[in-house]
Amino acid sequence: MHKIFRPLVQVSKSVSRSLHPPNLILFFVHDFSQSTSIPKKQQRVRDHGYDNYMEIEKKIRKVLKVQELILSQPNSMLSSARLDNLSRRLGFKQFEAGRFVLKFPHIFDVFEHPVQRILYCRLTRKALIQIQQENEAVMAQIDDSVTRLRKLLMLSNTKRLGLEHVRIAKREFGFPEDFEYSVILKHPEFFRLFEDKESKSKYIELVEKDPELGVCAIEKVREYEYREKGGDAENIRFSFIINFPPGFKTGKYYKIAIWKWQRLPYWSPYEDVSGYDMRSLEAQKRMEKRAVAMIHEILSLTVEKKISLERIAHFRITMNLPKKLKDFLLQHQGIFYISTRGNYGKLHTIFLREAYNKGELIEPNEVYLARRQLAKLITLRRLNTDHQFVYHRRESVSDRFDRVDLDQVKIGSEKSWNEVKIGDNEQGSDGSESDLESDGECCGVDEEDEENKLID
């Protein structure tokens, strides 16, 4: 991290040495205060490494919804006619679902029924194994999920969050499908679940705040930088790791502005600031930097160090985040990256830049590795491109899916499918097609309108 500050310090010293006359020095100081602040509005500079990552993620979202649809059916298989009918409720056009499943032969197995003589679709053995591995990885880190939820509640001003908001983001935080029972109700010493009398909404409340959990991920990075690499304490104390995307232009005064911002003190995201006076300009600057640390900590709590901007918008009020989140994040493109790949640019995914290297997570976990197996199955090419359908001879399902526990694979899939009202999506665009058609993420029109208001 100390490498970030060396050129900035050298720039500031060289500028001051070049101005020897006193009148020029006074003029420079007056101009310095006006021009060395980070611009409020900046153009987004694309980083193709993250955009290519999102191209695969768009396909994964669509594949996951078709997988849930198939696993919710008896015997975990679906006829082509019924697949086409049900998939329209998810956003597919007529006959589009059949073409979609044929694009991924390593995930979906299209075969002719030996008796009915019609085409059926089911998941391949590789896909079932991948689902089972991901479920096992999620259940194996229940204790980590409890810790992540506790830290997430500690970031809130009221130490409580809406159950629905957490449920929507459960995949990003690595929570199991039944997290309401396995994570919340099973640990009454940490959480309390109650229903608001006026709104009739359920909320999760933290029973007791643990000071040992109130340490941000960036603080651990600073400590490692100082102890192991011998960085300058003055430069590291309030700094962040900054890595601008390729092609991002940084002038002399912009570097000085970054150097000043890195040294600016701020309150910890876990600190209660309700009793502080925020009317001064210095307090407002500290709160803005605190918002950067807040988003940084939220991304650090996720499994893949990324989350959609619409998810964070649900926590905006309870975590003192600015209204125009997109413009705010564009001011710090060296810390975060916003990808607009998906849903015609209306879905924004935020990446923590320091956590990735060449499109891969630097410190992967078991859940991340299991999910990347699905990405590998998606990118595998078709084995036989001369035939549109591959007809299989009659074989028993037990021989086909040996060593795969179908009951365990269907845990959560049936629950998630039954909980969601067919036709109502989780996120989407105003009056546009769903993510299955536009390579975005499903959502309802009402919820998208609400999220756009939160972001704007």
N, C-alpha and C positions, 0 to 999 in steps of 0.2 A: 504493500500500500504506500510505503514511503516513496516509491518511485513516482507516484503521482505528483508529489509536492515539489520535488527538486527542480523541474523546469519552471514551475510557477514562481518559486522563490527567486530563481535566477532572473526571470523576466522582470519581476518587481524591482530587484536590485539594479539591473541594467538600466531600467527606465529612470530611476532616481539619480544614478550617477551621471547620466547624460545631460541633466539639467542643472548646470552649475549656478547661473545667475539667480539671485533671490526672487526677482520679479517673475521669472519664469516658473520658479518653484511654486509661488503662490497661485499663479494661473493654473498650473497643473493640478494642484490640490483641489481647486474649485471644479475643474473639469473632471477630475478623477471621481468625485463623489456622484457626478451626474451620469457617467457612462460605464461604470463598472458594476452594474447590477445585472442579474440574469434576466433576459427578456421574458416578458409574461407570455408572449405568443411565439411559438417556433414551429417551423415546418418539420413534419416527421420524415426522418431519413430511414429508408428501408434497409433492413438487414436480411439478406436472402437466406441465411442459415435458419433463422427463426420462421420465416415464411414457408420454407420448404418443410419444416417440421409441422406447420399447421396444415399443409396440404394433406398429409397423412392423417392428421387429427380429424379433418372434415370427413374423411371416409370412415374413420373409426366410429364417429358419432352415428352415422347411418347404419353401420354394421351392427352396432350394439342394440339399436332399436329393433332391427329385424331379428336378431338373436333372441331378445326378450319375447318377441311375438311368437317365434317358433317354440321356445321352451315353455310358453304358457299353454300350449296345445296338448291334447292327449297323445301319449307316446312320443312327444317332442318331434312331431313331423306335421307337415302341412301340405295339402294339395295345392297345385298351381292356381286353380280357380279361387280357392279360399284365400290364398296368399295375395292374389291380386285384389280381392274384395277388401280384406282387412287393411292392406297396406295403403289403400286410398285414404283411409281415415288418418293415417300418419303423414300424408302429403304426397304420396306417389301418384303419378298419373296412370291411366289405363295401360296395362301390359309393361309398365316401367319396372315393377318389382321383379318380374321374371328376368328381364335383361340385367338388372342389378345383381342378382344372386349369381348369375352366370359369369360375372366379372371376377368372382373370388372363389375359384373351385377348391381352394385349400380350406375354406371356411364353410361353404354351403355345398351340400351333396344333393344334386338333382338326379333322381332315379325314377324308373317306371315301376309302378306297383305291380307285383306279380299276379294279382287277382283282378283288380279293378282296371288295369291297363291304362292308367292315367299318371301324369307326372306328379311326383311328390318332392318335397324339399325338406332336408334335415341338416343338422350340423355334422361336420366331419369329426373324426376322432381327434384330430389335432386341435380343432376349435374347442371341443369339450374338455380336453386336457388343459388348455390354456385358461378356460373359465374356472376349472377346479383349482388350478394353481393360484389364480388371483384371489379366489374366495379363501383359500387356506392362508395366503399371505396376509389378507386383511384380518382374519380372525386371530392370527398369531400375534398381531400387534395391537390387541385391544388395550393393553396398558398404555401404549403410546397414544392411542386415540383418546383415552381419558385425559392424559396430560395435555394433548393439543386442545381439547375442548375447554379445559380449565384455563389455559393461557388465553384462549380466544375470549372467554367470558371476562377475564381480568382486563382485557383491552377495552371493554365496554365501560361507559361512564357509570351506568347503573348496575353493572355486574350481572346483567341479564340480556338475553337475546331471544328473538322469536324462534320457536321450534321450526316453523315452516322455512324461515330463512336459512337455518342450519341444514335442514333436510335437503333443500335445493342444492346446497354446496357440499353434500356429504361425499361425493366422489372425489372432489378436489382435496378434501381433508383426510381421505382414506377411512371414512367411517363405514361400518357395515350397514347392510340394508335395514337390519333391526336395531339400529343404534339407539332408538328410543328406549329399548329394554336393556340391551347388552352393555350400553355405555352409560345411560342416564339413570334409569330406574334400578339398575343393579349396583349403583354406587351412590346410595343416599347420603353418605358422609361428605360427598363433594357437590352433588347437584340436587336441586329441588325443581320439580316440574309442577307448574300450576296453570290455571286458566283464568284469564282476565274476565271480570264480570261484565264489563262494558263491551269490549270488542269480541268476546268469546274466542279469543285466540290463545294458544298455549305458549308459554314462555319457559325458558330454561334459566334458572338463577343459580349463581355460585353461592354455596353455603358459607365458605370461609376463604379468604384470600391468603395464599401462601407466598411469603416474601421470597422464598428460594426460587420460585418460578418466575419472578419478576425480572429476569435477566434476558435482554434481547439477544438475538443471534448475532447482530452486528457488534455488540459489545464483546462477545467471545472472540470474534475475528480480530478486533482491535487488540485484545489482550495477547492473542497469539502473535500478532504482528510486532507488538512491543517486546515481548519476552523472547521470542524465538529469532526474530530477524533484526532486532535492535533498532526499531524505527524511532523517529523523533516523537516524544510524548506530546509536545505542543501541537504538532500537526495531526496526530492520530486520535487525540482525545475525543473529538466530535466529528470525525471524518467518516466518509463512506467510500467504498470501492467504486471507482468511476472508470468505465471502459466504453468509450463512445463507439458507435457503429461506424463501419467503413464509409468514407465520404463525408463525415460530419465535419464541418468547417469550424475551427476554433481560432479566433483572432487573439491578439495580444490582450485587449481589454476584457475579452470573455474569459481568458485564462485567469486574469487577476480577479474577476468576479467569482469564479469557481474557488479560487484560493481563499478569498474572504468568506465565502459561504461554508467551506469546509471547516473553518475555525469558529464559526458561529455556534455558541452554546444553545442547547434546547432541552426541554423536559422529556423524560423517558415516557414512552407510550403507556407503561404500566403505572405511571405516577398520576395521582389525582390532582387535577388542575382546576377543579371547580371553584376553589376559593381564591384564585389568583386574579389580579387586575390585568385585563387584556386590552386596555385602552391605549397604551403606549405603542409606538411604532416598533420598539425593540421586542415587546411581548408578541406582537403580531408576526414578526419575523421568526421568533422562536416557535410559535405555533405552526407556522408553515413548514419549518424543518421537522417539527414533531410529526406532522402529517406524513412526510416522506418516511420517517422511521416507522410510523404505524403501518403503512402499506408494505414496507420492507419486512416487517415482522409477520404480517398476514401471509405474505408469499413464502416466508420461511417455514410457516406452519403447514403449508400444503405438501402433499406427497411429491408432486412433480415440479414444485417451485413455479407454478403458473396458475392463474385463475382468470376468469373472464371479468371484464370491467363491470358488467351487469350484476355479477355476484357481489362485488365489493360495494356497489351502490346500495345494496340492502343494509349494509352496516354503516352508511355514511353519517347518519344523525347520531347514532349511539357512540361513534368513535371520533367525532369532531373532524370529519374529513371535509375538504372544500366541495362546493357545489359542482363546479365545472371540473370534474375529475380528469377528463381527457386532456384538456388544456394544461391542467396542473402537472400531469405526468409527462407531457411533452417538454416541460421545462427541465426535466431530469432524464434525458435520454441516455446518459451514461450509466444510470442505475437501473432503469426499467426499459423494456421494449414493448411497444404496443403493436400487435399484429392484427390487421383487418381482414385476413383471409377467412372467409366464412360469412354466409348470409348477406352477400353483396355489400360487404364492408360495414354492415350494421352490427356485427358481432366483433367485439374487441377483446383480445386475449393479452394479458399482461404477463411478461416473463421477467424473472429476476436475472439480470445479465450475468452477475458474478457466479451464479450456480451452474451455468452452462459453458461448455467448451466444444466448439465444432458440432453443434446440434445434439449433444449428449449431456446428460446430467453428470456433473463431476463426482458427486457422492450419491450413487444410486442406492435405492432400498429395494426390498423384495417386492413390494407392490408395484413399483415403477418397472422393475425388470419383467414381472409377469405381464404387465400391460404392453410392454414393448414387444413381447412375443406375438401379440395380436397384430401389431404393426408389421412385423416380419411376414406373417401369413398374408396380409393384405398386399404387400409389395411383391410376393412371389408370382411369377408369371404362370399362365395356363400351360398345362403339360401338353394338351392336344388341341391345337387351334383349328384343325380341319373340320371338326364336328362341333355343332352347336350344343348338342346334348350327348351325354355319355350314359348309356344304358347298362345297368349292372344286373348281373344274374341274381337269382334268388339266394339270399343268405340271411342267416339269423342275426337279429340285432345284438344278441349277446356276444356273438363272435366278432361282430363289427366294432363294438364299443367295449372290448374287454379291458379290464383294469380301470375303467372309468365309472365313477359313482354318479349315476345320473341324478339320484335323489339329492346328492350334495350340490351338484351343479345347478339344480333348479331352486336351491334355497335362495330366497330373495328375488329371483326372477319372476316367480308367480306373484310374490307380494308386490313388487314394484309395478307389475303390469296391472294388477287389480286395483292398486291404490290410485293410479292415474286414470282420469276420465278420458276415454277414447275421444279424440277430437280436440281436447284441450291440451295445449303444449306448454312446455315450461318457459321457453323464451323464443322470440321470433320478431318479425318485422311487422310494421303497420300495414295490414291489408295485403301482404305479400304471401308467397307460398312458404311452406315450412322448411326446416333445414334439410329434409330428405330430398327436396327438390332444388333448393338453392345452396346446398352444401354448407348450411349453417346449423344452428341448434334450435330444436323445437321450442316454441313458446307460444303462449296465448297473446292475442292482440291487446287485451286489457293490461296484462302484466308488462308487456313491452312498452306500452304507453307510459305506465307508471315508472319503469326503469329509465326511460328516456328523460322524463322529468327530473329524476334524481340526478342523472348525469349532467344534464344541461343546467 
